[in-house]
Amino acid sequence: MRAKTASLAVMKLSHRLTNITGGRSDGWDLFFRARAMIEAGAQITELTIGEHDISTSTDILDAMSAAAKGGHTGYAAIPGTTALRKAVAARITAQSGVATSIDNITITPGGQSALFASHHAVLDEGDTALYIDPYYATYPGTIRAVGARPLAVPADSAKGFQPRGADIAAAVKASGAKSLLINTPNNPTGAVYSKPTLQDIAKACIDNDLWLISDEVYDSQIWEGAHLSPRALPDMADRTLLVGSMSKSHAMTGSRVGWVCGPEQVIDNLITLSTHTTYGVPGFIQDAATYALSMGHSLEEQVAAPFRRRRLITQDLLTQQNVVRAAPIQGAMYAMLDVRATGLSGEAFANALLDSEQIAVMPGESFGQAAAGHIRVAMTIEDNAYINAIKRLLAFAAQLASDKA
């Protein structure tokens, strides 16, 4: 037995697996530290992850239970049930104005799986893939996981974190990149990309023959402006893979239902990928998602309402002080706050806040260097508790700035 253990100890794992984080932190260090403190009995106010403070609607759960009890517990259709694909296609058609059929849709176990599948579809081993910095923490790891090389294109905080086509084009010229990943409404910044920004991105994609992977999981959470899917722009439908999910729009994070929308040839091949990996999503969960979509836009507005409200709360509290500044909170469930006036980095501030006030937020550096000196606040706890936490955060920042002076 000892000999076998010794032999296993020298076996090598694949570089693709061990290099997912690029040999660095995956950005979740503070989150895990806060969770460890909670497990040890500390009372921590968590403003870290994008998890609703409401549960999945009981009507949706009832539909899920009925489907399971009705026998839809065996292998489900791998590309997704016809009913769910039709419902997703109808939602996308209504929101984007682009005619979409079930042949343009494959169902995946959540948006993260959809991102992984999309990059598999358009990248070969060793290709370079672009993504915008700041970024959701899994983006570069997802790209490495398919054997490609991630390359960040910074978006300037002074310009509301709106990326520029010229910067994308320059990155392609320098690297020979094959794809670009964007996210609007944006996590972590809360930016909603404007029509001129998306037109600029589309031009860069067309001029440089890039696939565009558009993560639109927050499309139901728009506070300023309007959501425009780049798939709706001229000549973009055939080069865009749209990633969506039920997680944020319908408070179904744990149900793991997402999708990729794209050209039929891409979808055909992604169905083959699902056959050899996930083998689809449980049928009773797909039935619940179909039911949820049948409830229409009113349910999505209901799920989004707490974040719309807390965004106004955040803006009001910020006007009462002059140390912490916010990037425009235009969409999604987060506020990106600039804490550089305290003299601390985002990481140092977040760790000090956790130790001093028992409030957990995510350092901006967890989402890239373009967010350095910032923190991301998830607006995901009950209103009164949220108000109290933000007031304490701002008071803490004011004290740090006073000490610095």
C-alpha positions in Angstrom: 0.0 0.0 0.0 2.8 2.4 0.8 4.6 1.7 -2.4 1.4 2.4 -4.4 0.9 5.7 -2.5 4.5 6.7 -3.2 4.0 5.9 -6.9 0.9 8.0 -7.1 2.7 10.9 -5.5 4.9 11.4 -8.5 2.2 11.2 -11.1 1.7 14.5 -12.9 -1.6 16.2 -13.5 -2.3 18.0 -16.7 -1.0 21.5 -17.2 -4.5 22.5 -18.4 -6.0 21.6 -15.0 -3.2 22.9 -12.7 -2.9 26.1 -14.7 -6.5 27.2 -14.5 -5.7 30.0 -12.1 -2.4 30.8 -13.8 -0.4 29.9 -10.7 -2.1 32.8 -8.8 -5.0 33.4 -6.5 -8.4 32.8 -8.0 -9.6 36.0 -6.5 -11.8 34.5 -3.8 -9.4 34.6 -0.9 -11.3 37.2 1.1 -14.6 35.4 0.5 -13.2 32.1 1.8 -11.6 33.9 4.8 -15.0 35.5 5.7 -16.7 32.1 5.3 -14.2 30.5 7.7 -14.8 33.3 10.2 -18.6 32.6 10.0 -18.0 28.9 10.5 -15.9 29.8 13.6 -18.9 31.7 15.0 -18.2 35.3 14.0 -21.1 37.5 13.0 -20.1 38.6 9.5 -22.2 40.8 7.2 -21.6 39.3 3.7 -21.7 41.7 0.7 -19.5 39.4 -1.4 -21.3 37.2 -3.9 -24.2 37.7 -6.2 -26.7 35.6 -4.3 -30.3 36.9 -3.9 -31.6 37.4 -0.4 -34.9 36.0 -1.7 -35.5 32.3 -2.5 -36.6 30.9 -5.8 -40.4 31.5 -6.2 -42.5 28.9 -4.5 -44.5 28.7 -7.8 -41.4 27.7 -9.6 -40.4 25.2 -6.9 -43.9 23.7 -7.1 -43.6 23.3 -10.9 -40.2 21.6 -10.3 -41.7 19.2 -7.7 -44.6 18.4 -9.9 -42.3 17.6 -12.8 -40.1 15.4 -10.7 -43.1 13.6 -9.1 -44.6 13.3 -12.6 -41.6 11.2 -13.7 -39.3 13.7 -15.5 -36.3 12.4 -13.6 -34.6 10.3 -16.2 -32.2 11.4 -18.9 -33.5 14.6 -20.5 -32.9 15.8 -24.1 -29.3 16.8 -24.3 -29.7 20.1 -26.2 -32.6 21.0 -23.8 -36.2 20.1 -23.9 -38.1 21.5 -26.9 -40.3 23.5 -24.6 -37.5 25.2 -22.8 -35.5 25.9 -26.0 -38.6 27.5 -27.5 -39.2 29.6 -24.4 -35.5 30.8 -24.3 -35.6 31.6 -28.1 -38.8 33.6 -27.6 -37.3 35.6 -24.7 -34.2 36.4 -26.8 -36.3 37.3 -29.8 -38.5 39.7 -27.7 -35.5 41.3 -26.0 -33.1 41.6 -28.9 -35.4 41.9 -31.9 -33.3 39.2 -33.6 -35.4 36.2 -34.9 -34.3 33.2 -32.9 -35.4 29.6 -33.1 -34.7 26.5 -31.0 -31.9 25.6 -33.5 -30.0 28.6 -32.2 -30.3 27.4 -28.5 -28.6 24.8 -26.4 -29.3 24.4 -22.7 -26.4 24.2 -20.3 -25.9 23.6 -16.5 -25.8 27.3 -15.8 -24.1 30.3 -17.3 -20.6 29.2 -16.2 -21.0 26.0 -18.3 -22.2 28.1 -21.2 -19.1 30.2 -21.0 -16.9 27.1 -21.0 -18.7 25.6 -23.9 -18.6 28.8 -25.9 -14.8 29.2 -25.6 -14.5 25.5 -26.5 -16.5 26.2 -29.7 -14.3 29.0 -31.0 -10.7 28.4 -29.7 -8.1 25.8 -30.5 -5.2 24.8 -28.2 -2.8 27.8 -27.8 -5.1 30.4 -29.2 -5.4 33.8 -27.5 -8.8 35.0 -26.2 -9.5 38.5 -25.1 -11.6 39.6 -22.1 -12.4 43.0 -20.6 -10.7 44.0 -17.3 -12.4 44.4 -14.8 -13.9 40.9 -15.2 -15.8 38.3 -13.4 -13.3 36.2 -11.5 -13.7 33.0 -13.5 -13.1 34.5 -16.9 -9.4 34.0 -17.4 -9.6 30.5 -15.8 -12.3 29.5 -18.1 -10.2 30.4 -21.1 -7.2 28.6 -19.7 -9.4 25.5 -19.0 -10.0 25.1 -22.8 -6.2 25.3 -23.5 -6.2 28.9 -24.7 -4.3 32.0 -23.5 -6.3 34.8 -21.7 -5.4 38.4 -22.5 -7.0 41.3 -20.7 -8.1 44.5 -22.3 -8.4 47.2 -19.7 -11.4 49.5 -19.4 -10.8 52.8 -17.7 -12.7 53.6 -14.5 -12.6 57.3 -15.4 -14.7 56.5 -18.5 -17.2 54.5 -16.5 -15.5 51.2 -17.3 -16.7 51.4 -21.0 -14.2 49.4 -23.2 -12.8 51.0 -26.4 -12.7 49.3 -29.8 -9.2 50.8 -30.4 -7.8 49.0 -27.4 -9.4 45.7 -28.5 -8.0 46.2 -32.0 -4.5 46.9 -30.6 -4.7 43.7 -28.5 -5.6 41.6 -31.5 -2.8 43.1 -33.5 -0.3 42.3 -30.7 -1.6 38.8 -30.0 -3.5 37.4 -33.0 -6.5 36.8 -30.7 -9.4 34.8 -32.0 -12.2 35.8 -29.6 -13.4 38.5 -27.2 -15.5 38.0 -24.1 -17.7 40.9 -22.9 -20.3 41.2 -20.1 -23.1 43.8 -20.0 -24.6 44.7 -17.6 -21.3 44.2 -16.1 -20.1 42.2 -13.1 -18.2 43.6 -11.1 -18.5 47.3 -12.2 -22.3 47.7 -12.7 -21.6 49.4 -16.1 -24.2 49.0 -18.9 -22.4 49.2 -22.2 -23.8 52.1 -24.3 -24.9 51.7 -27.9 -21.8 53.6 -29.1 -19.6 51.3 -27.0 -21.2 48.2 -28.4 -21.0 49.6 -32.0 -17.3 50.3 -31.4 -16.8 46.7 -30.1 -18.7 45.3 -33.0 -16.5 47.2 -35.5 -13.4 45.8 -33.8 -14.8 42.3 -34.0 -15.7 42.6 -37.7 -12.5 44.4 -38.7 -10.3 41.8 -36.9 -12.4 38.7 -37.5 -13.1 38.0 -33.9 -15.7 35.8 -32.4 -17.7 37.7 -29.7 -18.9 35.9 -26.6 -21.5 38.1 -24.9 -22.3 37.3 -21.3 -25.8 38.7 -20.7 -26.9 37.0 -17.5 -27.8 40.4 -15.9 -30.0 41.5 -18.8 -33.0 41.9 -16.5 -31.2 44.3 -14.1 -31.0 47.6 -15.9 -31.1 50.8 -13.8 -29.9 53.3 -16.4 -30.1 53.2 -20.2 -31.2 50.0 -22.0 -29.7 46.6 -22.6 -28.6 46.1 -26.2 -27.4 42.6 -27.2 -24.5 43.0 -29.7 -26.0 40.1 -31.6 -28.6 42.6 -32.8 -26.0 44.9 -34.4 -25.4 44.6 -38.2 -23.3 41.6 -39.3 -22.9 40.4 -35.7 -25.4 37.5 -35.4 -23.1 35.1 -37.2 -20.1 35.8 -35.1 -21.8 36.2 -31.6 -22.4 33.6 -29.0 -24.8 34.9 -26.4 -24.6 33.4 -22.9 -27.6 33.6 -20.6 -29.1 31.9 -17.5 -32.0 31.7 -15.1 -29.8 32.4 -12.1 -29.9 36.2 -11.8 -33.2 37.0 -13.6 -35.3 34.4 -11.8 -33.4 33.8 -8.5 -32.6 30.2 -9.6 -28.9 30.2 -8.9 -28.8 26.7 -7.5 -30.9 25.2 -10.3 -28.1 25.6 -12.8 -29.9 26.4 -16.0 -28.2 28.4 -18.7 -27.9 28.6 -22.4 -25.8 29.4 -25.4 -27.5 31.2 -28.3 -25.6 31.3 -31.6 -25.4 30.2 -35.3 -27.0 26.7 -35.9 -23.6 25.2 -36.9 -22.1 26.2 -33.6 -25.1 24.9 -31.6 -24.9 21.6 -33.4 -21.4 21.1 -32.3 -22.1 22.3 -28.8 -24.7 19.6 -28.5 -22.0 17.1 -29.3 -19.9 18.6 -26.6 -22.7 18.2 -24.1 -23.1 14.6 -25.1 -19.5 14.0 -24.1 -19.5 16.1 -20.9 -22.5 17.1 -18.9 -25.1 15.0 -20.7 -27.7 17.7 -20.3 -29.7 19.3 -17.5 -32.3 17.3 -15.4 -35.7 17.4 -17.0 -37.6 18.4 -13.9 -35.4 21.5 -13.6 -35.8 22.3 -17.3 -39.6 22.1 -16.8 -39.4 24.5 -13.8 -37.3 26.9 -15.9 -39.9 26.7 -18.7 -42.6 27.5 -16.2 -40.6 30.4 -14.8 -40.2 31.9 -18.3 -43.9 31.6 -18.9 -44.5 33.9 -15.9 -43.2 36.7 -18.1 -41.4 40.0 -17.5 -43.3 40.8 -14.3 -41.4 38.0 -12.4 -38.1 39.3 -13.6 -39.0 42.8 -12.4 -40.0 41.4 -9.0 -36.6 39.6 -8.7 -34.7 42.8 -9.7 -36.7 45.2 -7.5 -34.6 44.8 -4.3 -31.4 45.7 -6.2 -33.0 48.7 -7.9 -34.0 49.9 -4.5 -30.6 49.3 -2.9 -28.9 51.1 -5.7 -30.8 54.2 -4.8 -30.0 53.7 -1.2 -26.3 53.4 -2.0 -26.3 56.6 -4.1 -28.1 58.5 -1.4 -25.6 57.4 1.3 -22.7 58.2 -1.0 -23.9 61.8 -1.4 -23.6 62.3 2.4 -19.7 62.0 2.4 -16.8 62.8 0.2 -14.3 60.0 0.6 -15.7 57.0 -1.3 -16.8 57.4 -4.9 -18.9 55.0 -7.0 -18.6 54.0 -10.6 -21.9 54.6 -12.3 -24.3 51.9 -11.0 -26.2 51.3 -14.2 -27.1 47.7 -13.9 -26.6 44.3 -12.1 -26.6 43.8 -8.3 -23.3 45.4 -7.4 -21.7 48.8 -6.6 -18.1 49.3 -7.5 -16.7 51.8 -5.0 -13.4 53.7 -5.3 -11.6 53.7 -1.9 -8.3 55.1 -3.0 -8.8 58.3 -0.9 -8.2 56.1 2.1 -4.6 55.4 1.0 -5.3 51.7 0.8 -5.6 49.3 -2.1 -8.9 47.6 -2.6 -7.5 44.4 -1.1 -6.0 46.1 1.9 -9.2 48.0 2.5 -11.4 44.9 2.2 -9.3 42.9 4.6 -9.2 45.8 7.1 -12.9 46.3 6.9 -13.5 42.6 7.5 -11.2 42.6 10.6 -12.5 45.9 12.0 -16.2 46.0 11.1 -16.9 42.3 10.3 -18.2 43.4 6.9 -17.1 41.3 3.9 -16.8 42.9 0.5 -14.8 41.8 -2.6 -11.5 43.6 -3.4 -11.4 45.2 -6.8 -8.2 43.5 -7.5 -10.1 40.2 -7.4 -11.5 41.3 -10.8 -8.4 42.7 -12.4 -5.9 45.5 -12.2 -8.3 48.0 -13.8 -10.3 47.8 -10.6 -7.4 48.2 -8.3 -8.2 50.6 -5.5 -11.9 49.7 -5.6 -14.1 47.3 -3.8 -17.2 45.5 -5.1 -20.3 45.6 -2.8 -23.0 43.0 -3.5 -26.4 44.6 -2.8 -27.7 41.3 -1.6 -29.0 41.7 2.0 -32.2 43.0 3.5 -32.6 46.8 3.2 -32.1 47.8 6.9 -29.1 45.6 7.3 -27.7 46.9 4.0 -28.1 50.5 5.1 -26.3 49.8 8.4 -23.5 48.0 6.6 -22.9 50.8 4.1 -23.0 53.5 6.8 -20.4 51.6 8.7 -18.3 51.0 5.6 -18.4 54.8 4.8 -17.5 55.7 8.4 -14.6 53.3 8.4 -13.3 54.8 5.1 -13.7 58.3 6.5 -11.6 57.4 9.6 -8.9 55.9 7.4 -8.8 59.0 5.2 -8.6 61.2 8.4 -5.8 59.1 9.8 -3.9 59.4 6.5 -4.2 63.2 6.5 
